[in-house]
Structure formats: structure tokens, C-alpha cells
């Protein structure tokens, strides 16, 4: 009886591990992404994001040597940086043996939004494209949720690089449009809706 119980528990454990692995990898992607640490972002956060990208998209991820933020993307007399200018700069930093590059920074980044030329954002990425950037600056206000929210932003911007548009099919889909606020981060999960998953499988 003890033998059968032990065998049953072992099989249950294997099944649970297999199911978890299946749910983590949303898409089997054979491409590669280089993470570029910028300014004083911590090594711990870089390793966290590299791990999350590997697990979620099944892609290869490498980490490049740290670099400073480019001065020509900084807004004069501030410590804020133009995200569109950063994307153009990042494209030039991408090693030829990687398909795309993601910059990770602690500094405030912005883009134009309607009548506002310097609208602060969490991240920005080409759709589709080979460069994206994420910032923890506006996420640090959430304390112990910062890692979780930064992960969601990272997976979201990488989704854009892979061609995914903003999605309104499900409130928990991580491709929801933030619409200039942090509200969606509280409802999003590390999960893609059926439509987004189907899109990735076609590409």
C-alpha cells in the first residue's frame, strides 16, 4: 500500500511540474534577445527579466556589458530621456548575432502623447521591431510590486517587438494598453489571451 501511495505521489508531482512548464512558455521562440543594462539598474533585476523572457517566450536571452544613457537622448536641464531616441540608439548597440535588443534603465523615459511632448512612460517598443526599452523609474512607487510590474512591462514591450498589437480582448491579457496610467498593471497577468497566442503561432 505504501509503495502504491509513493508511486501515485511521484506521478502527481511529475504531472504538476509538466503542467507548470507548459503554462510558463507562451510561445516557443527560436530567436534571441540581448538585454542591455543602462545607468545603475541592478544586476538582480537584469537577471530576473532575462529569466522571465526565457520562460515566457521560450527565447534565448543574453546580457550585454553595462552602458551609460546616451546624452543626446536626454531632455535639456533634466534627467529625463526620450524613449523614441533611445530606441534608435539601441538599434545601433545590437550585436549582429542577436535578433533584438532591450534596454533596461532606472531613469525616467518619455514619449509624445497627444498634446503632451514629454509624457512619462514605463516602456516603449517597435511593433514589430528589433529594439525596446523599459524603465523602473515610475514603477518604484509600488514598493514590493515593482518586480512584478516591471516584469509585465518587459513582457509587454517584447510582445510588441514580436508583432503583437495592444489587445482589448481580455482584462488579464498582458498586451492591454496602459492608456497613460498604471491601472492595467493591477489586472494584467503573465498571460496572453487566445487571440494573442494565436497571433504568435502564425508568425
C-alpha positions, 0 to 999 in steps of 0.5 A: 500500500505504501509503495502504491501511495509513493508511486501515485505521489511521484506521478502527481508531482511529475504531472504538476511540474509538466503542467507548470512548464507548459503554462510558463512558455507562451510561445516557443521562440527560436530567436534571441534577445540581448538585454542591455543594462543602462545607468545603475539598474541592478544586476538582480533585476537584469537577471530576473527579466532575462529569466522571465523572457526565457520562460515566457517566450521560450527565447534565448536571452543574453546580457550585454556589458553595462552602458551609460544613457546616451546624452543626446537622448536626454531632455535639456536641464533634466534627467529625463530621456526620450524613449523614441531616441533611445530606441534608435540608439539601441538599434545601433548597440545590437550585436549582429548575432542577436535578433533584438535588443532591450534596454533596461534603465532606472531613469525616467523615459518619455514619449509624445502623447497627444498634446503632451511632448514629454509624457512619462512612460514605463516602456516603449517598443517597435511593433514589430521591431528589433529594439525596446526599452523599459524603465523602473523609474515610475514603477518604484512607487509600488514598493514590493510590486515593482518586480512584478510590474516591471516584469509585465512591462518587459513582457509587454514591450517584447510582445510588441517587438514580436508583432503583437498589437495592444489587445482589448480582448481580455482584462488579464491579457498582458498586451492591454494598453496602459492608456497613460496610467498604471491601472492595467498593471493591477489586472494584467497577468503573465498571460496572453489571451487566445487571440494573442497566442494565436497571433504568435503561432502564425508568425 
